[in-house]
Amino acid sequence: MHEQKFGGDWTDLKLSCLDAYLESYRSIFSKNTNAQYFNTWYVDAFAGTGSRSIDAATGPLWNVEPDSDIDCDPDAVAYRDGSAMIALGQDSPFDNYLFIEKSKTKSTALQSAISEKFPDLTSRCTIVRDDANTALTTWVKERNWNKDRAVVFLDPFGMQVNWETVELLGSTGGIDLWYLFPFVARLLKQDGNIDDGWRERLTNLLGTDEWFGHFYKKTIQPGLFGDYEVTQRDATVENIQNYIHDRLKTCFVAVAPSMILRNSKNSPLFALCFAASNEKGAPIALRIAKSILKDQ
Ligand SMILES: C[S@@+](CC[C@H](N)C(=O)[O-])C[C@H]1O[C@@H](n2cnc3c(N)ncnc32)[C@H](O)[C@@H]1O
């Protein structure tokens, strides 16, 4: 059986935040009589196999193909639940589950894991083998956002989420988003000399090319043959974190301060972000997410 192999302590952190939020979310929707009117969805757009081996700690994989073996370790000895199993294992289950996974091997493994561990919930589950952006776009357009409410979890390896997808999720007014935003510091070269391909990918990730002006400053230096212009990186962890926050604020009603997930060498790998799109529900959603992020 193929199992996933990625993540160290930061993986535990992101999954425990998700777990705690799903528990609170379902508790509200199952206990509050007004909220019971809604049809709840859990959407895992990078679902994986359902479980993960615990002996590896990698960061964002900027160039990985979904079907590569980089996260598969048939010899791994110990596994923990991944996001899909955590969502299905909630005491109060969601009305519907959508799992999106591009890899054929992994989506098949996920299907088997659901049938084996949660036979009573299989009728509530849909597995779509496709690109996350494509599948999310179709799913959002098929919903009735007066009646549907969802928690969407975006847990990519790297820069697979297009900004248009984030905008679309924010526009629904019915989605709470947890997004493991790849921490782009490593791609921001000191002198700003970033090749066109990477520039384009950063623009696609952040939804604007204004990131360059935000992460680099130009100064005039005196030289032997007159003054000249120097481009220098100005991208502290805080600066990048604030920028991601500001970008999310352009399409969601409320955004929590993100948590930086770091590897064992203390390098930032991802910003774990929470954003709420429902005007009425946002204050309570934000309060819950903030307290979860603070307690970790
Ligand atoms: C970090 S793993 C997800 C782990 C999962 N959330 C868990 O906790 O078990 C990312 C997954 O996304 C899949 N993937 C990569 N690119 C994708 C894409 N464009 N659309 C959908 N899935 C993709 C990979 O095959 C991989 O299984």
The ligand as an SDF file (V2000), in Angstrom:
LIG
                    3D

 27 29  0  0  0  0  0  0  0  0999 V2000
    0.6400   17.5930    1.3850 C   0  0  0  0  0  0  0  0  0  0  0  0
   -0.2200   16.3390    0.5640 S   0  0  0  0  0  0  0  0  0  0  0  0
   -1.7980   16.3560    1.3450 C   0  0  0  0  0  0  0  0  0  0  0  0
   -1.8350   15.6580    2.6390 C   0  0  0  0  0  0  0  0  0  0  0  0
   -3.2130   15.5070    3.2600 C   0  0  0  0  0  0  0  0  0  0  0  0
   -3.8810   16.7780    3.4250 N   0  0  0  0  0  0  0  0  0  0  0  0
   -3.1030   14.7920    4.6090 C   0  0  0  0  0  0  0  0  0  0  0  0
   -3.1220   15.4440    5.6550 O   0  0  0  0  0  0  0  0  0  0  0  0
   -3.0220   13.5690    4.5860 O   0  0  0  0  0  0  0  0  0  0  0  0
   -0.6280   17.0360   -0.9950 C   0  0  0  0  0  0  0  0  0  0  0  0
   -1.4410   16.1010   -1.8960 C   0  0  0  0  0  0  0  0  0  0  0  0
   -1.9030   16.8490   -3.0200 O   0  0  0  0  0  0  0  0  0  0  0  0
   -1.8370   16.0520   -4.1820 C   0  0  0  0  0  0  0  0  0  0  0  0
   -1.7380   17.0020   -5.3050 N   0  0  0  0  0  0  0  0  0  0  0  0
   -0.6520   17.6230   -5.8180 C   0  0  0  0  0  0  0  0  0  0  0  0
   -0.9900   18.4980   -6.7830 N   0  0  0  0  0  0  0  0  0  0  0  0
   -2.3390   18.4640   -6.8570 C   0  0  0  0  0  0  0  0  0  0  0  0
   -3.2990   19.1930   -7.6300 C   0  0  0  0  0  0  0  0  0  0  0  0
   -2.9190   20.1130   -8.5150 N   0  0  0  0  0  0  0  0  0  0  0  0
   -4.6080   18.9360   -7.4320 N   0  0  0  0  0  0  0  0  0  0  0  0
   -5.0070   18.0020   -6.5120 C   0  0  0  0  0  0  0  0  0  0  0  0
   -4.1470   17.2710   -5.7630 N   0  0  0  0  0  0  0  0  0  0  0  0
   -2.8310   17.5070   -5.9200 C   0  0  0  0  0  0  0  0  0  0  0  0
   -0.6230   15.1760   -3.9770 C   0  0  0  0  0  0  0  0  0  0  0  0
   -0.7210   13.9790   -4.7340 O   0  0  0  0  0  0  0  0  0  0  0  0
   -0.6720   14.9210   -2.4770 C   0  0  0  0  0  0  0  0  0  0  0  0
   -1.3610   13.7480   -2.1790 O   0  0  0  0  0  0  0  0  0  0  0  0
  1  2  1  0
  2  3  1  0
  2 10  1  0
  3  4  1  0
  4  5  1  0
  5  6  1  0
  5  7  1  0
  7  8  2  0
  7  9  1  0
 10 11  1  0
 11 12  1  0
 11 26  1  0
 12 13  1  0
 13 14  1  0
 13 24  1  0
 14 15  1  0
 14 23  1  0
 15 16  2  0
 16 17  1  0
 17 18  1  0
 17 23  2  0
 18 19  1  0
 18 20  2  0
 20 21  1  0
 21 22  2  0
 22 23  1  0
 24 25  1  0
 24 26  1  0
 26 27  1  0
M  CHG  2   2   1   9  -1
M  END
$$$$
